[in-house]
Amino acid sequence: MDAAISPTRTRTKVTAIAGDGIGPEVMKATQQILAAAGARLEWEDALAGAEAFRKGISSGAPQETLDSIARNGVVLKGPLETPVGHGEKSANVTLRKIFEMYGNIRPVRELPGIRTPFTGRGIDFVVVRENVEDLYAGVEYMQSAGVAQSLKLITEPGCERIVRLAAALARAEGRKKVTISTKANIMKLSEGMLKRVGEQVLKEYPDLQHEHMIVDNCAHQMVIRPEQFDITVMTNMNGDILSDLAAGLVGGLGVAPSANVGDRVAMFEAVHGSAPQIAGKGLANPTALLLSAVMLLRHIGDFATASKVENALYVTLEEGKDLTGDIAAPGTGVPTGAFVARVIANLGRDSAKVPQREYRRIELKQWPAATWHREPASRELVGVDVFLESSESPAALGRMLSDMVAGTAFTLEMISSRGAQVWPELGGNTFLVDHLRARFLFQAPRQDDATAEITELLTRIGSRHRWMHVEKLQRFGGADAYSKA
Ligand code: NAP
């Protein structure tokens, strides 16, 4: 059983962001159940989301909310509406980034009474998703009028801390296996970083088995044989997509909880959104937020109340009485309030069907505030890639650029279009767009940063073409630090 904590303990202050749409309804429902279970929490209400945007706060979260989160370090949050495709950035993403909540934890567990095509398979795993890096850095540029670029930034400490979080979570929940899932076969440097760093870090956890799985196969395996997974760890976008797929295996977003954790702040929230179609009608299912609150209770060390609430919910789902319309048998759905009353009535009863897990606190490595830097054993500069806008044919462009660098420190090695070499020609039929990469190599590798030569090269190119950006081709510790064409 979970370790009980002292009844004389003080209340823990938690920032409560009710959010948009059904947010206030599921928040109230969750708080009622927690209060009835005797959770010693003190709520500090805070605003974020649509109302903040309406007030002209472009981050979606006013300063008072940020102050409350910084003070309390623990947040229970309802869904926040995000403008799609235009306007302000997501307030969710902003909160995760401001407080460096680098880890997203999504338990995927078969729930009693919720029938899915996978019922009876014993699905019980956790998706640990890196939460602040990757394409979600949101660093994007139009390269030409019709070519967009998004920067995928993956860092070594970002990989190390997410894998350490996965390993710490495995130990806290008595799990045995960590599956690192990446697209390292294609993105060898960025996705490959999670594989390389992860495999290195996990050597320090001999009690845990670990494996690597290519992420597309992981998606396939989650559907074919989901019971094989224990903890999976992924970069941000892969984890975003696969954690929703995983939620679908056990009943969908309406019942899926999550935690966002960092060194100083942990924020617990349902996976679902604001469900505007049912907002204000008293129909919302608070299960996902309630299970998120159970994770919150475990985070603050109140294992006994967490288990009490979780069991009352499981008993309610098992018995199938007074469920909200989204999970009830057809025609038997009840309002949110009746569901809450049923869960409260079931407090103190234990589920006979769901195996009880022992939980301990997640022991996280604290990262120093200093800027992370690792100096490679050696550095060499072997050339530059210049990205430019041109509608010339590759053959004509190749001739022009070769002539342009004649007599300089550079030679033109190749030109590629969206990563595929188009000069010298390889005989394929690559579709050409007006955004090309020209690779120039130094005749001999350089130890300095060759600013003067690169500036001269750009001046020459700029006299005939629009160049967009330049990437240095470096070697760190004797290994190429750039991808081949
Ligand atoms: P959604 O709000 O999750 O709703 C999709 C549908 O799922 C709803 O229409 C409803 O289906 C059902 N549903 C979701 N949660 C439910 C619950 N607790 N109880 C009962 N039914 C539930 O997804 P969306 O429509 O794509 O997104 C709406 C807004 O939420 C968007 O502005 C989006 O940006 C935001 N959002 C926020 C978060 C977050 O804050 N973390 C996450 C996702 C989306 P029926 O209508 O068929 O009953």
Residues whose N, C-alpha, C, O or C-beta is under 5 A from the ligand:
A	BS01	NAP	G78 P79 L80 E81 T82 N92 G254 A270 V271 H272 G273 S274 A275 P276 Q277 L283 A284 N285 D326
